[in-house]
């Protein structure tokens, strides 16, 4: 009986020794081709026997070093740089999860500690996801998952984006337009790259401002309106609903009046439409040789759409006159040529039913003329004055005026009048003398009035 008991104890001891020795033998350098794979890591950082606060400090330092450089995501000819500061890590939850699930407890000293490679717990980032979604042709969700996974292990290698397979969607082209780029448009290439191969899923809304994001700041207003107009014109041809569209209020050099659109980020003016069909549509934009080609593809064309633009009224321009001192007398210049205004209505016909899409008003451009404000001077005729009536007269030749001419003339007239009066009196006296002859009755005489007075 004692022999059997000893044998059992000896067997138990041997089993215990084997259980302890075998794992160490398997983990020895001579029996492994990859020593690093036998060391536990968190976020790519070897943790060894670190615990608690010490482990948290090591991981925080590693994350801060990783923040010093950004991540590059590339695929299908496109690439973006994702800021590492957009990621947030939960170090405390990571350490707690590791110690609860993988750390060997103190009382299980005979157990072999499992080797694991754990990622850091990383919080969702809508900023990163939005940046990825701005690249047409990338699968947003799958690419985002790859980026998050690389970040959780603090990797800095370039990440290959997951590219959509759009060939299955390009079975039927439902819209095509080719328009010449307007003068003054800047940043067309950047907008085209951001919008090319955009997939609009069924029952999904499209917003041009959301799709372009920060890219819209790389183009001027002329380029933005040009792109928006071509997309709007194409959207009218799909089975969709226009949710928001703003007119430019002036007739552009491209497309027909009523088919243009305006998008202004500062003014919160967007272009929005909904894909109400049961199939996704693919928006393709290609810019080549000064022209933009806009196409819309779908796996199946669900309906026939016809777009009609009607000119309701033509409005004649006015002529406005302005004045300038810079023009010579009698000159005028035309500084602005007039153009007709329009009132138009846009209709969309689906299954024979005509629907009013929009009514737009384009005011006329008035003709502006600038005329000279200068006027010719009008001179009065010269008056020639005679010296005989105004100049003083020097009668005695001493160089000084003796009598004012006008006064002399008046004096002469007065003297002539007095002389005539004197002569008249003398004639009367002579007559009186003639009448006082001796043949008058005695005592009779003529008075001064010439009356005969008889006593």
C-alpha positions in Angstrom: 0.0 0.0 0.0 2.8 2.4 0.8 4.5 1.6 -2.5 1.4 2.5 -4.4 1.0 5.8 -2.5 4.6 6.8 -3.2 4.1 6.0 -6.9 1.1 8.2 -7.1 3.0 11.1 -5.4 6.0 10.7 -7.8 3.7 10.7 -10.8 2.0 13.9 -9.7 5.4 15.6 -9.2 6.5 14.5 -12.7 3.4 15.8 -14.3 3.8 19.2 -12.5 7.4 19.5 -13.7 6.4 18.7 -17.2 3.6 21.2 -17.2 6.0 23.9 -16.0 8.9 23.0 -18.4 7.0 22.4 -21.6 5.7 26.0 -22.1 9.2 27.4 -21.4 10.7 25.0 -23.9 8.2 26.1 -26.6 8.9 29.7 -25.9 12.7 29.4 -25.9 14.7 31.3 -28.6 15.9 28.0 -30.1 12.4 26.9 -30.9 11.0 30.2 -32.3 11.8 32.0 -35.5 10.1 35.3 -34.4 11.1 36.3 -30.9 9.1 39.5 -31.0 5.8 37.6 -31.6 6.2 36.1 -28.1 6.1 39.5 -26.4 2.9 41.2 -25.4 2.2 44.6 -27.0 -0.4 47.2 -26.7 -0.7 49.6 -29.6 2.6 48.2 -30.9 4.4 49.0 -27.6 5.9 46.2 -25.6 4.5 46.2 -22.1 6.5 43.5 -20.4 5.6 43.4 -16.8 4.4 47.0 -16.6 1.2 47.5 -14.7 -1.3 50.2 -13.7 -0.1 53.9 -13.8 3.3 52.9 -15.1 1.8 51.2 -18.1 -0.5 54.2 -18.8 2.4 56.6 -18.8 4.4 54.5 -21.3 1.3 54.4 -23.6 0.6 58.1 -23.3 4.2 58.9 -24.2 4.0 56.6 -27.3 0.8 58.3 -28.4 2.3 61.8 -28.0 5.2 60.8 -30.2 2.8 59.4 -32.8 0.9 62.7 -33.0 4.1 64.4 -34.4 3.3 63.1 -37.9 0.1 62.7 -40.0 -1.3 59.7 -41.9 -1.4 59.5 -45.7 -4.3 57.7 -47.3 -4.0 57.0 -51.1 -5.8 55.1 -53.8 -6.9 55.2 -57.4 -4.7 58.3 -58.1 -6.1 60.3 -55.2 -4.5 60.9 -51.8 -5.3 62.8 -48.6 -3.3 63.7 -45.5 -5.2 63.0 -42.3 -4.2 64.9 -39.2 -3.1 62.6 -36.4 -4.6 65.0 -33.9 -8.0 64.1 -35.2 -7.7 60.7 -33.3 -8.5 60.4 -29.6 -7.3 57.4 -27.6 -8.8 56.0 -24.4 -5.6 54.8 -22.6 -7.3 54.1 -19.3 -10.0 51.8 -20.8 -7.3 50.0 -22.8 -5.1 49.3 -19.7 -8.1 48.2 -17.7 -9.3 45.8 -20.4 -5.8 44.3 -20.7 -5.4 43.7 -17.0 -8.9 42.2 -16.6 -8.7 39.8 -19.6 -5.1 39.0 -20.3 -3.0 39.7 -17.3 -2.2 36.4 -15.3 -3.4 36.7 -11.7 -0.9 36.4 -8.9 -2.5 33.2 -7.5 -2.1 31.4 -10.9 1.6 31.3 -10.7 1.8 28.0 -12.4 -0.1 29.2 -15.5 1.8 30.4 -18.6 1.1 34.1 -19.4 -0.6 34.5 -22.8 1.1 36.6 -25.4 -1.2 39.1 -27.0 -1.0 42.1 -29.4 -3.8 44.5 -28.5 -4.8 47.7 -30.2 -5.4 50.9 -28.3 -9.0 51.8 -27.8 -9.7 54.6 -30.2 -12.8 56.9 -30.2 -14.9 57.4 -33.4 -13.8 60.5 -35.5 -16.4 62.1 -37.8 -13.7 64.5 -39.0 -11.6 61.7 -40.4 -14.6 60.0 -41.9 -15.7 63.3 -43.6 -12.3 63.8 -45.1 -12.4 60.3 -46.6 -15.9 60.7 -47.9 -14.8 63.8 -49.9 -12.8 61.5 -52.2 -15.0 60.2 -55.0 -14.4 56.5 -55.8 -13.4 55.5 -52.3 -15.5 53.3 -50.1 -15.9 55.6 -47.1 -16.8 53.0 -44.5 -14.2 50.4 -45.4 -11.4 53.0 -45.8 -12.3 54.6 -42.5 -12.1 51.2 -40.8 -8.6 50.7 -42.2 -7.4 54.1 -41.1 -8.8 53.6 -37.5 -7.1 50.2 -37.3 -3.7 51.6 -38.3 -4.1 54.4 -35.8 -5.0 52.0 -33.0 -1.6 50.3 -33.5 0.2 53.6 -33.9 1.3 52.8 -37.4 2.6 55.5 -39.7 2.8 53.7 -43.0 0.8 54.9 -46.0 -2.7 53.4 -45.9 -4.2 52.1 -49.1 -7.8 53.2 -49.6 -10.6 50.8 -50.5 -11.7 51.8 -54.0 -15.3 51.4 -55.1 -16.0 49.2 -58.1 -18.1 51.6 -60.2 -18.0 49.5 -63.4 -21.2 47.7 -62.4 -23.0 51.0 -62.1 -21.9 52.4 -65.5 -24.4 50.4 -67.6 -26.5 53.2 -68.9 -25.7 56.9 -69.4 -28.7 59.0 -68.7 -27.2 62.5 -69.1 -24.4 64.1 -71.0 -23.4 67.8 -71.4 -20.3 69.5 -72.7 -19.8 73.2 -71.9 -17.0 75.6 -72.6 -15.3 77.0 -69.5 -16.3 80.7 -68.9 -13.6 83.4 -68.8 -12.3 84.2 -65.3 -13.0 80.8 -63.8 -10.3 79.7 -61.4 -10.0 76.3 -59.6 -12.0 74.1 -62.0 -9.5 71.2 -61.8 -9.8 71.0 -57.9 -13.6 71.0 -58.0 -13.6 68.3 -60.8 -11.3 66.0 -58.8 -13.5 66.3 -55.7 -16.7 65.5 -57.6 -15.6 62.9 -60.2 -17.1 59.4 -59.7 -19.5 60.6 -56.9 -22.0 57.8 -56.1 -25.5 58.9 -55.0 -27.3 56.0 -53.5 -31.1 55.5 -53.8 -33.3 57.6 -51.5 -30.2 59.7 -50.7 -29.8 63.5 -50.7 -26.9 65.2 -52.5 -25.5 68.5 -51.2 -22.8 70.3 -53.3 -21.5 72.3 -50.3 -21.1 69.1 -48.2 -19.5 67.2 -51.0 -16.9 69.8 -51.7 -16.1 70.7 -48.1 -13.0 72.8 -47.8 -12.2 72.3 -51.5 -14.7 75.0 -52.4 -12.2 77.6 -51.0 -9.7 76.7 -53.8 -12.0 78.1 -56.6 -13.6 81.5 -57.3 -17.3 82.2 -57.6 -17.3 81.9 -61.4 -15.9 78.4 -61.3 -18.2 77.3 -58.5 -21.3 78.5 -60.3 -20.1 76.9 -63.6 -19.8 73.5 -61.8 -23.1 73.9 -59.9 -24.9 74.8 -63.2 -23.7 71.7 -65.0 -24.6 69.4 -62.1 -28.0 71.0 -61.8 -28.7 70.6 -65.5 -27.7 66.9 -65.2 -29.8 66.3 -62.0 -32.9 67.4 -63.9 -32.5 64.3 -66.1 -32.5 61.7 -63.3 -35.5 60.4 -61.3 -35.0 62.8 -58.5 -36.3 65.9 -56.7 -34.7 69.3 -56.6 -34.5 70.3 -53.0 -32.6 73.6 -53.2 -31.4 75.7 -56.1 -30.6 79.4 -56.5 -30.5 81.4 -59.8 -27.6 83.6 -60.8 -30.1 86.2 -61.9 -28.1 86.9 -65.0 -27.8 85.0 -68.3 -24.5 83.0 -68.4 -22.4 82.3 -71.4 -23.1 78.5 -71.0 -26.3 76.4 -70.9 -29.8 77.8 -71.4 -31.4 80.4 -69.2 -33.2 78.6 -66.4 -30.7 75.7 -66.3 -28.0 77.6 -64.4 -27.4 77.6 -60.7 -25.5 79.5 -58.0 -23.8 78.1 -54.9 -22.4 80.5 -52.2 -20.9 79.1 -49.0 -20.8 82.5 -47.3 -24.4 83.2 -48.2 -25.5 79.7 -47.3 -26.8 79.0 -50.8 -26.5 75.4 -51.7 -27.5 73.0 -54.5 -29.4 70.0 -53.2 -31.3 67.2 -54.9 -32.5 63.7 -53.9 -32.1 60.5 -55.8 -35.6 59.1 -55.5 -35.0 56.2 -57.9 -34.4 52.6 -56.8 -30.9 52.5 -58.3 -27.7 54.4 -57.5 -26.4 57.0 -59.9 -22.7 57.9 -60.7 -21.7 61.5 -61.4 -18.7 61.8 -63.7 -16.9 65.1 -64.5 -14.0 65.4 -66.9 -12.2 68.6 -67.7 -10.3 68.7 -71.0 -9.1 71.3 -73.5 -11.1 74.1 -71.9 -14.4 72.2 -71.8 -16.2 70.3 -69.0 -17.9 67.0 -69.8 -20.6 66.1 -67.2 -22.2 62.6 -67.3 -24.6 60.7 -65.1 -24.7 56.8 -65.2 -27.1 54.3 -63.6 -27.5 50.5 -63.8 -30.9 51.0 -65.3 -32.8 53.9 -66.8 -36.1 53.9 -65.0 -37.8 56.7 -66.9 -37.6 59.1 -69.9 -37.2 62.7 -68.9 -37.6 65.7 -71.2 -36.5 69.2 -70.2 -38.2 72.3 -71.8 -37.2 75.9 -71.3 -39.9 78.5 -72.4 -39.2 82.2 -72.9 -42.2 83.9 -71.3 -41.2 87.5 -72.0 -38.4 89.6 -73.4 -37.7 92.9 -71.6 -36.0 95.7 -73.5 -33.2 97.6 -71.8 -33.2 101.4 -71.1 -30.6 104.0 -72.0 -29.0 105.8 -69.1 -27.0 109.0 -69.7 -24.1 110.1 -67.5 -22.0 113.2 -67.7 -18.2 113.7 -67.4 -15.9 116.7 -67.6 -13.2 114.6 -69.0 -14.8 114.4 -72.5 -14.4 117.2 -75.0 -17.3 119.4 -75.8 -19.9 117.6 -77.9 -18.3 114.1 -77.4 -20.1 111.0 -76.0 -19.0 107.4 -75.4 -20.9 104.1 -74.8 -19.5 102.5 -71.7 -22.0 99.6 -71.4 -23.8 97.8 -74.1 -27.5 97.0 -73.4 -28.9 93.5 -73.4 -32.5 92.1 -73.3 -33.9 90.7 -70.1 -35.9 87.5 -69.9 -38.6 85.7 -67.9 -38.4 82.0 -68.4 -40.1 78.9 -67.2 -38.5 75.4 -67.0 -40.7 72.3 -67.3 -39.8 68.6 -66.9 -41.9 66.0 -68.6 -42.0 62.6 -67.1 -44.3 59.8 -68.5 -46.1 62.5 -70.5 -46.9 64.6 -67.5 -45.4 68.1 -67.5 -44.1 69.5 -64.2 -43.1 73.1 -63.5 -39.5 73.1 -62.1 -38.8 76.9 -61.8 -39.6 80.4 -63.0 -36.6 82.7 -63.3 -36.3 86.4 -64.0 -33.2 87.9 -65.7 -33.3 91.7 -65.6 -32.1 93.6 -68.7 -28.7 95.2 -68.9 -29.2 98.9 -69.5 -27.2 100.8 -72.1 -25.0 103.4 -70.5 -23.8 106.5 -72.4 -21.4 109.1 -71.1 -21.7 112.7 -72.5 -19.5 115.7 -72.0 -20.7 118.1 -69.3 -18.8 121.0 -70.9 -20.7 123.7 -72.8 -19.4 126.4 -75.3 -19.0 130.0 -74.0 -21.5 132.6 -75.4 -19.9 136.1 -75.9 -22.1 139.4 -76.2 -21.3 141.7 -79.2 -18.9 144.6 -78.6 -20.4 148.2 -78.2 -18.6 151.1 -80.0 -19.0 154.3 -78.1 -18.6 157.8 -79.6 -16.2 160.4 -78.0 -18.4 163.3 -79.2 -21.1 162.6 -76.6 -19.1 161.4 -73.6 -15.6 162.8 -73.9 -14.9 166.2 -72.3 -14.0 169.1 -74.6 -10.9 171.3 -74.4 -11.9 174.7 -75.9 -9.0 176.9 -74.8 -6.2 174.3 -75.6 -4.7 174.2 -72.2 -4.9 170.4 -72.0 -7.8 170.5 -69.5 -11.5 169.8 -70.2 -13.5 173.0 -70.2 -17.0 171.9 -70.7 -18.7 168.5 -70.5 -19.8 167.6 -74.0 -23.3 166.6 -72.9 -23.7 169.8 -70.9 -22.4 172.0 -73.8 -24.9 170.4 -76.1 -27.7 171.1 -73.6 -26.4 174.7 -73.1 -26.4 175.3 -76.9 -29.9 174.1 -77.2 -30.9 176.4 -74.3 -29.1 179.4 -75.8 -30.7 178.8 -79.2 -34.1 178.7 -77.5 -33.4 181.9 -75.7 -32.2 183.6 -78.8 -35.3 182.6 -80.7 -37.4 183.9 -77.8 -35.5 187.2 -77.8 -35.9 187.6 -81.6 -39.6 186.9 -81.2 -39.9 189.6 -78.5 -38.0 192.0 -80.7 -40.4 191.3 -83.6 -43.3 192.0 -81.4 -41.8 195.3 -80.2 -41.1 196.2 -83.8 -44.7 195.5 -84.7 -45.8 197.6 -81.7 -43.6 200.3 -82.8 -45.1 200.1 -86.3 -48.5 200.2 -84.8 -47.7 203.4 -82.9 -48.0 205.7 -85.9 -49.2 209.2 -86.0 -52.4 208.0 -87.8 -53.8 206.4 -84.6 -56.6 208.4 -82.9 -55.4 211.0 -80.5 -54.5 209.4 -77.1 -54.7 205.9 -78.4 -51.9 203.3 -78.1 -51.1 199.5 -78.3 -50.5 197.6 -75.1 -47.8 194.9 -74.8 -50.4 192.3 -75.9 -50.9 194.2 -79.1 -54.3 195.5 -78.2 -55.5 199.0 -79.3 -56.3 201.1 -76.3 -58.5 204.2 -77.1 -59.2 206.8 -74.4 
